[in-house]
Amino acid sequence: MADEAYQDRTEQPTPKRRTDAREKGRIARSRDLNAGLVLLTGLFLIAWWGPWMALRSASMIKTCLASLRPQSFNVSSLQLLLVNFAGLLAMLLAPVLAGLLLASILANYIQGGWIFSMQRITPDLSRIQLFAGLKRLFSGNSLVELAKSLSKVTLVAVVAYFSLAGQLPELLPLLHQDTGQVTAYLKSSTLQVSGRIVAALLLLGLLDYFYQRYRHEKSLRMTKQEVKDEMRQAEGDARVKARIRSLMRQMATKRMLTEVPAADVVITNPTHVAVALKYDSTVMLAPRVVAKGQGFIALKIIALAQEAGVPRVENQMLARALYRMVEVGNEIPISLYRAVAEVLAYIYGLKAQAGGGR
């Protein structure tokens, strides 16, 4: 069933899909590898901390037994004894429990880093369905998990059998040894067998981790349509963006055209390009382009200038240079000072002759 669901998912996951999955707590993680690392840590702690724990435990038991005197034995003394015993036991077990907790945290961090997501523990009532549950129970995933569980049991049994089988000849002579020698042998043998079992579980956990990574990557694959939809969401609908750009251009053009009636001159080429200039020596260092356009916009600028009585000068080279080099709202460059000055001088001369000087 799962393979059929992934048949159309031929595209590699995008960075956004990986990020979304990580935020939801979906990462490649092997519980078997976690368990193996925790068992390895526990075995190391027992081997290192065990002798001291044994000595302290024996000392505690001796102390407890020594305090059990009939003449001083009552409820209060029993409570005190239990409190002291619990405190000493907590001190003995604290390093082991802390080490196991740290190993569990590090095992999870090594596999997926720090992740805090409430979605994985949030109740989902949609998952409480009889038929869906039966479907998951007999799915390929469940069969793989069953095979993994049987493999773990079989592996542990095989490793334990061969480890103990090699030590059978050494067990009979223990009947004639004292308690200390038997205890030392059992300790060494137990640690040796446990170490081999933990190593086998670690190997199985490592293989399971690579399987989980493969399965995770497979679950993140996308269809071509999902990739297109994600790109559309990330970049926006091209038609909507084009419409927005068109509206923005229209608004900018309207604002620009409102400046044409206040211009000093409109330079044209002769109708394909129009550039409106304004110059106020009290606030400007050089003439400024207040409007420019080609085609229909140029004709609109010319029409507005005629309505407002703004002079029009045809200068093909200057009009093209101004249109190409200067943006609306900017002052003209030094290279065009002379040409523009000649035009403005001509316009001012016409206004002086008409009796309408500046």
N, C-alpha and C positions, 0 to 999 in steps of 0.2 A: 504493500500500500504506500509506504513512504517513498519507494523508488518511483512509483507512478506519479506521485506529487512533485517529484524533483525533475521529471523528464523535460519539462519546458524551461527549467531554470538553468540556462546554459551560460549566462553572463556572470563574470566575476563580481563580487560585492563591491560597492562603492565605499569610499571612506565614511560617508554619512551613514550608510547602513551599518557599518562596523561600529561607529560611535553610538548609534541608537541602540544596537544590541547590547553593547557594553553598559550603557546607562540603565538598561533593563535587567542587568545581571546575567546576561547570556554570554558566557565565555567557555572556552575549552578547558575543562577541569576534570581530573580523574580522582574519584574517591578512593580507589585502590592505592594510588600513589600516595595520597595523603595518609592513609592508614599505614602503609609501609614505612613512611618517614617517621610517623609517630611511634610505631613499634620499635624502629631502630633507635630512636632517642630514648625510649623507655628501657630498652635492653642495655644501652650504654650507661644510663643513670643507675640501673640496678647493679651493673658490674662495678661501677665506680663508687656508688653511695651505699650499696648493699652491705658490705662488711661493717661499716660504721653503724648502719641501721640495726644490724643484728646485735652488735655489742650494746647499743643503747637500749634495744628492746629487752635483752636479757637483764640489763641493769634495772630497767623499769619493773620487770616482773619480780625480780628479787626484792626491790624496794616495796612493791605492793604486798608481796607475801609476808615480808617482815613486819609490815604495819598491821597485819591482821591478827591482833592479840585479843583474846576473849574479853579481858577486863576493860579494854578501851574501844571495843567494837560497838558502834551505835549508828543511828541513821545519819547524824551529822558527819561522823568520820567517814562513812561510806560515800556520802555526797562529795566530800572533799577529795577522797581518793579517786572517785570517778572524774572529777574536774581536773585534777592533776594528771591523771592518766590520759585524758582527752587532749590536754594541752601539750604534753610530751609527744603524743602520737601525731598531733598536727605539725609540730616542729620537725618530726622525722619525715613526714610525707610532703611537707610544703615544697622542698626543692624538687622532688619528683613531679608533683602536680604542676609546678610552675614551668618546669622543663617541658612537660608534655603539652601544656598550653602554648608555650612559645613555639614549639615544633609544629603544632597544628596551624598557628598563624603564619609562620614562615612558609610552610608547605603550600598554603593557599596563595600567599603573596608571590611565590616563585612561579606558580602556574598562570596567574592572571593579574598580579599587581593589586593595588588597593581599589576596592569597589564597594560603594555603599548604595544599595538599592533596596527599596522597600517593596518593589513590585513582586519579587520572587516569594515573599512571605505574605503578601496580601491575599486574603481568601478570594477565590474565584468560583462563584456558584455555578458558572457555566460548565465547569469541569465535572460537577457532580451529576453525571448522566450515566444510566445503566448501560445503554448500548455503546456509548463512547468509551466507557470504562472497559467493557468486554473487548472492544476493538483494540484498545491499547494493550490489553492483557495478552492477546494472541497476535500482536504485531511483530514485525521483524526485530524491532528494538528489544522487546521483551525476551525473544528467543536468544538474542545476543547476550543480554544480561544473565539469562539462565545458564548459557554456556560458560560465561565468565565465572559465575558462582561455582559451577561444577568443576571448572578448571582449577579454581583456588583450592577447593577441598581435596581434589586429586593430587595437586602439586604438594600441598602440605603433607598429605598422607605418604606420598612417595618419598619425599625428602626425609621425613621423620623415620620411615621404615629403614631406608638405607643407612641413615646416620646411626640408628640404634643397632642395626644388624651388625655393623662393624665393631660395636663395643660389647657384644654378647660374651666373647671370650674373657673380657676383663671383669665381668660381673660376678662370676663364681668365686674368684679369690677374695672378693669383698666379705664373704661369709666369715673369714678368719681374721678380718681387720677390726680395729677398734672404731668407736663412733666418730672420732675426729677425722680419720682417714676416709671413712665412708661418706661423711658429710662433704669433705673437700672434693672427693671424686664426683659425687652427685652434682655439686655446684659447677664444677668444670664441665661435666658432661651436659648438664642442662643448658649452660650458656653456649656451648658449642652447637648443640642441636638447634637451639632457639636462633642462634645467629644464622645458621644455614636456612632455616625456614623464613626468617625475615628477609634474607638476601633473595630468596626465590620469590617472595611476595613483592619485593621492590622491583624485580625484573618484570613480573607480571603487571605491576602498576605502571611501569614505564611504557610497556607495550600498550596498555589501556589508554595512557595519556595521548599517545600518537593516534590511536583510534578515535579518541574523543575530539582531537583537533581536526581529523579528517571529516568526522561527522558534523562538527561545528561549521567548518568551511562549506560543507555541502548544504547545510541548512540556511546559510547566508546567501547562497547563489540567487540570482535574480532573473526574471524574464526580461526580454527586450522591452516590453511595455512598461515594466516597473522602472527600468533605467530611464526611459523617456519621460515618464511621469515625474521621477525625482529631479531630472534635469530641468523640467518645466517648472517645478516648484522652487528649485534653487535659483533659477535665472528669471523666472516670471514668464508669462505667456508672451510670445513674440508679438502677437497682434495687439495685446494690451499695452505693451511697452511702446510699440510704434504709435499707437493712438495717443499715449501720454506725451511722447516726444513731439507729435504733431500739434497737440494743444499748447505745449510749452512754446513751440516756435511761433504759433499764431499769437499768443499773448505777448511774446517778445517783439513781434513785428508791430502789433498794435501800439505798444509803448513807444517803439521807435518812431512810428509815423506821427505820433502826437508832437514830436520835437521838430518836425519839418517846417511848420509855419514860423517858428522862431529862428530858423537858420538865416545866415547872411547870403549864401549862394548855394546853388545846386549845380554840380559839374556832371555833365552827361557824356554818353558815347554812342551815338547821339540819343538813342532810346533804349539800348540794350543794358546799359549800366548807368546808375545815378548815385551820386554821393553828395549828401548835404553837409555843409561846413558852417560852423559858428565860431566867432572869435570875439572875445571880450577881454581887452588888454588889462582890465582891473583885476580879473580873477584867473586868467589863463596865461600860460607862458607861450603857447602856440595855438593855432586854430585846431578845433576839435571836430571829429566826425560824429555827427549826431544821428545820421541815418544813411544806410546804403542798401542797394539791392540790385538784382538782375531781373530781366524779363518783366513779369507782371508787377513785382515789387518796385522795379525802376519806374514803370509807367505810373504806378500809384504815387510815388514820391514826386514825380514831375507834375502830376495833376494837382496834388496838394500844394506844391510850391506855386503853381499858377493861380490857384484860388487865393492864396495868402499874399500874392504879389512878391514872392521871393525871386530874385533874378536867377536866370539859368544861363550857364556858359557851357558851350560844347567844346570839350578838349579830350580827345580820345585817349591819348597816352596818359594824361594826368588822371582821368577818371579810372582807367584800369589800374594804375599804380596805387591810387588811394584805396580802391576796392580790395586789391590784393594785399597791401601792406598794413592797413590800419583797421582795427576792430572798432565797432561802434562804442563810443564813449571815450576813446583814446585820442590823444593829441597826435598830430602828424609828425613824422620823423624829420630830422634835420635835412636829410637829402631832398625833401620836397618843399622846404621853406621858400626857396626862390620862386618856384613855379606857382605855388599857392599865393605868395605875396603879390605876384603880378596880377593874378586873377582878382584878388581882393582890392588891389589898387584900381583896377579897371572898374569894379563895381562901385567903389567909393566915388570915383570920378563921375560915373553916370548919375549917382545920387546927388552929387554936388551941382552938376549941370541942371538937374531937375529941381534944385532948390530944397532937397530933402536930405542934406548931409547928416552925418552921424551925430 
